[in-house]
Amino acid sequence: MLYNLSLHLNAFYVPAAMTLAGAFVFISLIKEKKDERKRA
């Protein structure tokens, strides 16, 4: 049972972590572009 639970958590946690990481990179890229526009 515990093994099944950990598999289930992994199936949810891994995509969630990847989505969070992708969103974080995306937001930081947008912030950098906005800063460049301000400087220019």
ZIJOMO-V981831 format. One record per residue. N is the residue number from 1. RES is the residue in three letters. PHI is phi in whole degrees, -180 to 180 (NA if undefined). OMEGA is omega in whole degrees, -180 to 180 (none if undefined). D_CENTER is the distance of its C-alpha to the mean C-alpha in Angstrom with 1 decimal. Layout:
<<N	RES	PHI	OMEGA	D_CENTER> <N	RES	PHI	OMEGA	D_CENTER>>
This chain:
<<1	MET	NA	-180	29.3> <2	LEU	-62	-180	27.0> <3	TYR	-63	178	25.9> <4	ASN	-61	-179	25.2> <5	LEU	-63	-179	23.1> <6	SER	-67	177	21.0> <7	LEU	-63	-179	20.5> <8	HIS	-64	179	19.5> <9	LEU	-64	179	17.0> <10	ASN	-62	-179	15.5> <11	ALA	-63	179	15.5> <12	PHE	-93	-171	13.4> <13	TYR	-72	-176	11.3> <14	VAL	-62	178	10.2> <15	PRO	-63	180	8.8> <16	ALA	-64	180	7.2> <17	ALA	-65	179	5.6> <18	MET	-65	179	4.8> <19	THR	-64	179	3.8> <20	LEU	-62	-180	1.9> <21	ALA	-63	179	2.2> <22	GLY	-62	180	3.7> <23	ALA	-64	-179	4.4> <24	PHE	-62	179	5.2> <25	VAL	-62	-179	7.2> <26	PHE	-60	-179	8.5> <27	ILE	-64	-179	9.8> <28	SER	-66	177	11.3> <29	LEU	-65	180	12.9> <30	ILE	-63	180	14.4> <31	LYS	-62	-180	15.7> <32	GLU	-62	-180	17.3> <33	LYS	-64	179	19.0> <34	LYS	-65	179	20.3> <35	ASP	-64	180	21.7> <36	GLU	-63	180	23.4> <37	ARG	-65	180	25.1> <38	LYS	-64	-178	26.4> <39	ARG	-69	-175	27.9> <40	ALA	-65	none	29.5>>
